[in-house]
Amino acid sequence: MVGLADCNNFFVSCERTLDPSLEGRAVVVLSNNDGCVVARSNEAKRLGIRMGQPAFQIRDLLVSGECIALSGNHLLYREISIRIHDILRRYTPSTQDYSVDEAFLDMTGFPLESLQMIGEQMRKACWEEEHIPVTIGFAPTKTLAKLATESGKKSGRSVVVFADAADASELMASLPIRELWGVGRRLAKRLYQKGVYTIADFAAKDRMWVNSLMGIVGERSWCELHGQPCIEQSHLERPMQDSISETRTFPIDVDDFDYLRSRIVMYCSHVARRLRVMDGVSGEITVFMSSNRFHTERGYVSPSMSAVLNPPTDDTAAIVAAGVSLAETIYDPHYAYKRAGVILSKIAPRKVQAPTLFEEIEQERLANERSHKLMQAIDKVNQGKSKMVVKLATELSKIHPGHNDGYSSSFGPAKPL
């Protein structure tokens, strides 16, 4: 059996952990530039607000107070996501973090009759410790587990168990084909033309017909709907990425270098932490800044520069120092910048790194080990239940008035490091 834990209206639920007064009210979270809706509470859905709907189209609801709009705070969402995934790992031997608000759970060896109880314990722990509502579905395959979770959300049940594909047959008949995992808008239109309108219609087709129309990916979905697991972990995630990036578009054009530097420091800190999560080290860092394409009085510029990290490292301080140095080099005070970002590349597993040729091997090994232990300690503090946040002092800069790029607000006191 496979489980899927899905946090309900995740971004909105995270905001409610900061402000309990938002409970029971229509709330939406907007994209980085407050341009469109990226998350909705159930109350907002009942008002007819659509995912991806431009903010100006719901202006009347916002002005009247029927709905509350919040700028996205992605640092908050990421931190809570990490803690939720840590809770789920207590109850199962292995998990696959599918997205910021979803995780697949390996329930191999658990008795079928115990899954309901285990799911309730997971849900209770997520609510009591992080105040995040979670729906969990169990089924023989990942695709059926997604349907089980969808069934729970529609029916108001927190835990749903499908013992086999037959348990999902009624639900599949009620869901349009576009609700099937992996079926997008274009593919749904093609299937409509072939007389496939619901997931049940798709499951009733012949396997070879599905393969001829949709290839191996569609055939995998068909097999999963029939209770045959065939979507492996390698199709869901890449534990060791080739590169990691963190970029943001600013709501206003920024020419204040102190502010830009603090953003680069934050981006470096976040990519370094993600690097440690995958237990890797990076050998190269790139920093870029871009001016506004639509404010062309001085022309459009997008300078970037890379530097080698020698030796390859996961140390936040080393990555930040390199990033700030690059930012100082490419910054031109004659321009205001609309976007900036940091990219880590040449990533390799930390444990296979060889020492450099011209340094004392043992001295370098000990220094790297001390650095890694320090970073692990900081990560542990930042993931703790106290919600204490340890930051580099350069991250603690003043915020531009009216500017929220997802980093402007914190959810706990910060200690300069």
C-alpha positions in Angstrom: 0.0 0.0 0.0 1.0 3.6 -0.7 -0.1 6.7 1.1 -0.4 10.3 -0.1 -0.4 13.1 2.5 -1.7 16.4 1.1 -1.8 19.6 3.2 -5.2 21.3 2.7 -5.0 24.8 1.1 -1.4 24.8 2.2 -0.4 28.5 1.8 -3.6 29.7 3.4 -3.2 27.2 6.3 0.4 28.5 6.8 -0.9 32.1 7.0 -3.5 31.0 9.6 -0.8 29.7 11.9 0.4 33.3 12.1 -3.0 34.9 12.3 -5.7 32.7 13.8 -8.3 35.4 13.1 -8.2 34.2 9.5 -9.9 31.0 10.4 -13.3 30.7 8.8 -12.8 33.7 6.6 -12.3 33.8 2.8 -8.6 34.1 2.2 -6.4 34.0 -0.9 -2.6 34.1 -1.3 -1.2 36.0 -4.2 1.8 35.4 -6.4 5.1 37.2 -5.8 4.0 40.4 -7.5 0.5 40.1 -6.1 -0.6 39.5 -9.7 -2.8 36.4 -9.4 -4.3 33.9 -6.9 -2.1 30.9 -6.1 -3.9 29.6 -3.1 -7.5 29.8 -1.8 -9.3 28.9 1.4 -12.5 26.8 1.1 -14.5 29.9 1.9 -12.8 31.7 -1.0 -13.6 28.8 -3.3 -17.2 29.1 -2.4 -17.1 32.7 -3.5 -16.2 31.5 -7.0 -12.6 32.6 -6.9 -10.5 30.5 -9.3 -6.9 29.3 -9.1 -4.7 31.6 -11.1 -7.4 34.3 -11.4 -5.9 37.9 -11.7 -6.1 39.9 -8.5 -7.8 42.9 -10.3 -10.8 40.7 -11.1 -11.6 40.1 -7.4 -10.9 43.7 -6.4 -14.6 44.3 -5.4 -14.4 41.3 -3.0 -11.2 42.6 -1.5 -12.4 46.2 -1.1 -15.7 45.1 0.5 -13.9 42.8 3.0 -15.6 39.6 1.8 -12.2 38.2 1.0 -8.7 38.9 2.4 -5.7 38.8 0.1 -2.2 38.2 1.4 1.2 38.4 -0.4 3.0 35.1 -0.6 5.6 34.4 2.2 7.5 31.5 0.6 10.1 31.3 3.3 7.3 30.6 5.9 5.8 27.9 3.6 9.1 26.2 3.0 9.9 26.0 6.7 6.5 24.6 7.7 6.7 22.1 4.8 10.0 20.8 6.1 8.5 20.3 9.6 5.4 18.6 8.2 7.6 16.2 6.1 9.6 15.4 9.3 6.4 14.5 11.2 5.3 12.1 8.4 8.7 10.3 8.5 8.0 9.3 12.1 5.2 6.9 11.0 6.6 5.2 7.9 10.0 3.8 7.0 10.4 6.0 3.8 8.7 8.9 2.2 9.0 10.7 -1.2 8.6 14.5 -0.9 6.6 15.1 -4.0 6.0 18.8 -3.6 6.0 21.5 -0.9 2.6 20.2 0.4 2.5 16.6 -0.7 4.4 13.4 0.2 4.1 9.8 -0.8 4.3 7.3 2.1 5.7 3.8 1.7 3.3 1.6 3.8 4.8 -1.8 2.7 4.3 -4.4 5.5 1.6 -2.5 7.4 -1.6 -4.4 7.9 -4.4 -3.0 5.8 -6.7 -2.7 8.9 -4.1 -0.5 10.7 -3.9 2.2 8.0 -6.9 4.1 9.1 -5.5 4.4 12.6 -2.0 5.3 11.4 -3.4 8.0 9.1 -5.4 9.5 11.9 -2.3 9.7 14.1 -0.4 11.4 11.3 -3.2 13.9 10.8 -3.5 14.6 14.5 0.3 15.2 14.9 0.4 17.6 11.9 -2.6 19.6 13.4 -1.4 19.7 17.0 2.3 20.5 16.3 2.0 22.8 13.2 -1.8 23.6 13.0 -1.8 22.4 9.4 -4.8 20.3 8.2 -3.8 17.3 6.2 -5.8 14.8 4.2 -4.3 11.3 3.7 -5.2 8.6 1.2 -4.0 5.0 1.1 -4.3 2.7 -1.9 -2.3 0.0 -3.8 -0.8 2.6 -6.2 0.3 6.2 -6.2 -2.4 7.3 -8.7 -5.1 5.6 -6.7 -3.7 7.2 -3.5 -4.1 10.6 -5.2 -7.7 9.7 -5.9 -8.2 8.6 -2.3 -6.9 11.9 -1.1 -9.2 13.7 -3.5 -12.1 11.7 -2.3 -11.3 12.7 1.3 -11.2 16.4 0.4 -14.5 16.2 -1.4 -16.3 14.3 1.4 -14.7 16.0 4.4 -12.9 12.9 5.6 -9.3 13.2 6.8 -8.2 9.7 6.0 -9.5 7.5 3.2 -8.4 3.9 2.4 -8.9 2.2 -0.9 -8.1 -1.5 -0.4 -8.2 -2.1 -4.2 -9.1 -0.4 -7.5 -12.8 -1.4 -7.1 -13.1 0.9 -4.1 -12.3 3.9 -6.4 -14.7 3.0 -9.2 -17.5 5.2 -8.0 -15.2 8.2 -7.6 -13.6 7.7 -11.0 -17.0 7.8 -12.6 -17.6 11.2 -11.1 -14.2 12.8 -11.9 -13.5 14.4 -15.3 -10.5 13.1 -17.1 -8.6 16.4 -16.6 -8.5 15.5 -12.9 -6.3 12.4 -13.6 -2.7 12.8 -12.5 -0.6 13.7 -15.5 -3.4 14.7 -17.8 -3.2 18.4 -18.8 -5.5 20.7 -20.7 -4.3 19.7 -24.2 -4.4 16.0 -23.6 -7.8 16.3 -22.0 -9.1 17.8 -25.2 -7.7 15.0 -27.3 -9.3 12.5 -25.0 -12.7 14.3 -25.2 -12.5 13.9 -29.0 -12.1 10.1 -28.5 -15.1 9.9 -26.2 -13.2 9.8 -22.9 -14.8 12.2 -20.5 -14.2 10.7 -17.1 -11.4 8.8 -15.4 -13.7 5.8 -15.5 -14.0 6.1 -19.3 -10.2 6.1 -19.5 -9.8 3.1 -17.2 -12.4 1.2 -19.3 -10.3 1.6 -22.5 -8.0 -1.1 -23.8 -4.4 -0.9 -22.7 -3.0 -1.0 -26.2 -5.4 1.8 -27.3 -4.1 3.9 -24.4 -0.5 3.2 -25.4 -1.1 4.1 -29.0 -2.7 7.5 -28.1 -0.6 8.5 -25.0 2.5 6.4 -25.1 4.2 4.8 -22.1 3.2 7.6 -19.7 -0.5 7.2 -20.4 -0.1 3.4 -20.1 1.5 3.8 -16.7 -1.5 5.8 -15.5 -3.9 3.1 -16.9 -2.0 0.4 -15.1 -2.0 2.3 -11.8 -5.8 2.8 -12.1 -6.1 -1.0 -12.3 -4.0 -1.5 -9.2 -0.6 -2.3 -10.8 2.1 -0.1 -9.3 4.5 1.2 -12.0 5.3 4.8 -11.2 8.6 4.5 -9.3 10.5 7.1 -7.3 12.8 8.0 -10.2 9.8 9.4 -12.0 8.9 11.7 -9.1 12.1 13.2 -7.9 15.8 13.6 -8.5 17.6 13.4 -5.1 20.8 14.9 -6.6 20.0 17.9 -8.9 22.5 19.3 -11.4 21.8 22.8 -10.2 19.7 24.7 -7.6 18.4 28.3 -8.1 16.6 30.9 -6.1 15.3 34.0 -7.9 12.7 36.7 -7.3 11.1 39.5 -9.2 10.7 42.7 -7.2 7.4 44.6 -7.1 9.4 47.8 -7.6 12.6 48.7 -9.4 15.5 48.6 -6.8 18.7 50.7 -7.0 19.7 50.4 -3.3 22.7 48.1 -3.3 22.4 47.4 0.5 18.9 46.0 -0.2 20.0 44.0 -3.2 22.9 42.6 -1.3 20.6 41.4 1.5 18.4 39.7 -1.0 21.5 37.9 -2.5 22.5 36.8 1.0 19.0 35.4 1.6 19.0 33.5 -1.7 22.5 32.1 -1.0 21.3 30.9 2.4 18.3 29.1 1.0 20.1 27.4 -1.8 22.8 26.3 0.6 20.2 24.7 2.9 18.6 22.9 0.0 22.0 21.7 -1.0 22.5 20.2 2.4 19.1 18.5 2.3 20.3 16.5 -0.7 23.7 16.0 1.1 25.6 17.6 -1.8 28.3 20.2 -2.3 28.5 22.8 -5.0 31.5 23.7 -7.1 30.2 26.9 -8.8 28.0 29.8 -8.0 26.3 32.3 -10.4 24.7 35.6 -9.5 22.6 37.7 -11.8 20.6 40.9 -11.8 18.1 42.1 -14.4 16.7 45.6 -15.0 13.1 46.2 -16.0 12.4 45.3 -19.6 9.6 47.9 -19.7 11.5 50.8 -18.3 14.0 51.3 -21.1 15.1 54.9 -20.5 18.6 53.6 -19.8 18.3 50.3 -21.7 17.8 46.8 -20.5 20.7 45.0 -18.8 21.0 41.6 -17.2 24.6 41.1 -15.9 25.7 37.8 -14.5 28.9 36.3 -13.2 30.1 32.9 -12.0 32.8 31.9 -9.5 34.4 28.6 -8.7 33.9 27.3 -5.1 37.2 25.6 -4.3 36.9 23.3 -2.6 33.2 22.5 -3.4 31.2 23.3 -0.3 27.7 23.3 1.4 28.8 26.0 3.9 26.4 28.9 4.0 29.0 31.5 4.9 31.3 30.5 2.1 28.5 30.5 -0.5 27.3 33.9 0.8 30.8 35.4 0.7 31.1 34.3 -2.9 27.6 35.5 -3.8 28.1 39.0 -2.3 31.5 39.4 -4.0 29.9 38.6 -7.4 27.0 41.0 -6.7 29.4 43.8 -5.9 31.2 43.2 -9.2 28.2 43.2 -11.5 26.2 45.9 -9.7 26.0 49.2 -11.7 24.5 52.2 -9.7 23.2 53.7 -12.9 20.5 51.0 -13.2 17.5 50.0 -11.1 17.0 46.2 -11.0 13.7 44.3 -11.2 15.0 40.8 -10.7 17.9 39.0 -9.1 18.9 35.4 -8.3 21.6 32.9 -7.3 22.4 29.6 -9.0 24.5 26.8 -7.5 25.8 24.3 -10.1 28.4 21.5 -10.5 26.7 19.7 -7.6 28.1 16.4 -6.4 27.6 14.1 -3.4 29.4 15.5 -0.3 30.9 12.2 0.8 32.7 11.5 -2.5 34.6 14.8 -2.6 38.4 14.3 -2.8 40.8 16.7 -1.0 42.6 19.3 -3.0 46.2 18.5 -4.2 48.1 21.3 -2.5 46.6 21.4 1.0 47.1 19.3 4.1 44.6 16.5 3.6 43.8 15.9 7.3 43.5 19.7 8.0 41.1 20.2 5.1 39.0 17.2 6.1 38.6 18.4 9.7 37.7 21.9 8.6 35.1 20.6 6.2 33.7 18.3 8.9 33.4 21.2 11.4 31.7 23.4 8.8 29.2 20.7 7.9 28.4 20.0 11.6 27.9 23.7 12.2 25.5 24.0 9.3 23.6 20.9 10.5 23.2 22.5 13.9 21.8 25.7 12.4 19.4 23.7 10.3 18.2 21.8 13.3 17.6 25.0 15.2 15.6 26.5 12.3 13.5 23.4 12.1 12.7 23.2 15.8 9.3 23.6 17.3 10.3 26.9 19.0 10.2 28.6 15.6 13.5 30.4 16.4 15.2 31.5 13.2 19.0 31.7 13.0 20.1 34.0 10.2 23.2 35.7 9.0 23.4 39.3 10.2 23.4 40.6 6.6 19.9 39.2 6.1 18.5 41.5 8.7 18.1 44.5 6.5 15.4 47.2 6.3 12.5 46.5 4.0 11.4 48.8 1.2 8.0 50.3 2.0 5.2 48.2 0.5 7.6 45.6 -0.7 7.0 41.9 0.0 8.8 39.4 -2.2 8.2 36.5 0.1 11.1 37.2 2.4 9.9 40.5 4.0 8.2 39.0 7.0 9.5 36.4 9.4 7.6 34.0 11.6 9.8 34.2 14.6 12.6 36.2 16.3 15.9 36.2 14.4 19.3 35.9 16.0 22.3 37.4 14.1 24.9 34.7 13.3 
